[in-house]
Amino acid sequence: MSSDGNTVAVVGTDRKLRLIELPSLRPLGVLPNDFGNLDAFAFEPRLGLIGAIENGHGEVKFWTWRVDGTVGEPRSLGGALAHALAFSPIRPYLAVAQENGEIVVVDPALPKPFSQPIIRLASLGNRIEAAAMAPDSTVLAVQAWYDTQLTYDVKRGALVKAVVPRLSAANGEFQDTGTLENRPFRVKRLEDRVELLGADGRLIATMVFLDKAGAWVAVDPSGRFDTNMDLSNVNGVHWVVDGKPLSPLPLEILMRDYFEPRLIPRLLSGSTFGTARSLNQLTACSRPSRLRASRQGRHLIKSGSA
Amino acid sequence: MRALMFNILALLPCCSLGAGDANVELYVESGIRHSARGVAYSLDGRLIAAGSLDRTIIVWDTDTRREVASLPNRTQSTSLAFLPGTYVVAANGEEGQVQFWDVSKRAKAFPDFQCAERPSPSIAVSQARSELLCVDAARPGHPSLGLEHAHRAPSSLQPSWT
């Protein structure tokens, strides 16, 4: 479907592209080109653009529609193994969904579009396949899809370089339980995170591991968090207030009240924390703030007038 | 679920960020944790939604280039399309169904629509006709779902055939 909804295109088993006008359903024509066996294609008739992914190759091809109604020869755009395409409805850009989990927005008019992406929406982590404690309870090993491993020292609260065996059901050396200062805890793996539970099943903390970035984030049920990301420029974590995901708040807004260095070691060893200020206190003395986003991707906080 | 959401401060009283209780969450932007298999732009060009092999949908804001939502789709979506004038994304499924996710609420907008007998039908949204087009390779025609009907009476969706 074109982004304006006025035209639908179909590529059939004859490898031809047919255009149909909506809402009349009137056939507009059949493009003479052989588009091959396609896994996916996208088109934008207003801009005269067609993109396609050839069956089995994952290669993005690109055609331009000439003013006379014919379609030029295909051009390979390169890039990684691709699975799906979508044209921007407002700019002549193409979003490409890749096998490596990235969404890359490119300008097909550039000579090497994938080497100069307009936007790269990165994949920073893989699905967690296993998580367990070393026998001495010092290292939490997290194994992600494709066998990448991160090892986190629960005493230091930091990633460490440790050689651990591949975690599997057959490997009984690593366990889902550990102790720190005689306080037992349990490790629970979920696909996107690891939970640390007390002996009574109570949630102590949740940890997210971004293995592609060598990063982790931990948070406890009261909102205290810790991370090894650069706190002066955290781009991968933000707050969502009142279930409004389209109005994110930068991490800095509540950082002073909720950032706790060495959170995991302190929690597992039974440290107590002071009461964090509530959101009510944080906002009562200040005027409401509105988050505005610039096109450069930087957040600007501006006082509201309400 | 890819990027994850921790509910860190449930039911905090709030005076200035909205009526009722504030719910503050820490959101970790992990991106797709597996392979990206489908992608779509919202019609204003602001949002990009992508389906993943791990059966979630991740949504980014192209203005800020930040990930804003992870939707627990529970089925791999290879074909996605935003409904006109909304941030509701329709996503195909492995059992021939279409799910409708309201990104702004991170919740289902309508009940699922069974549009095809075969897995993962291609879908597209017609802005002009306010219809979802769903290609079912097992049938000679294409069932379509009137989106206006979907807005008005989500419990009584019936496909029409063209």
Interface residues (C-beta under 8 A of the other chain):
Chain A: M1 S3 D4 G5 N6 V8 V10 L22 P23 L25 A40 H83 A84 L85 A86 F87 S88 P89 I90 R91 A95 V96 A97 Q98 E99 N100 G101 E102 I103 V105 I119 L121 A122 S123 L124 G125 N126 R127 W145 L190 E191 D192 R193 T206 V208 L210 V217 V219 D220 P221 S222 G223 F225 N235 G236 V237 H238 W239 V240 V241 D242 G243 K244 P245 L246 P248 L254 Y258 S278 L279 N280 T283 A284 S286 R287 P288 A293 R295 G297 H299 A306
Chain B: M1 R2 A3 L4 M5 F6 I8 L9 L12 P13 C14 C15 S16 L17 G18 A22 N23 V24 E25 L26 Y27 V28 E29 S30 G31 I32 R33 H34 S35 A36 R37 G38 V39 A40 Y41 S42 L43 D44 G45 I48 A50 G51 S52 D54 V59 W60 D61 T62 D63 T64 R65 R66 E67 V68 A69 T78 S79 A81 P84 Y87 V103 S104 K105 R106 A124 V125 S126 Q127 A128 R129 L133 V135 T162
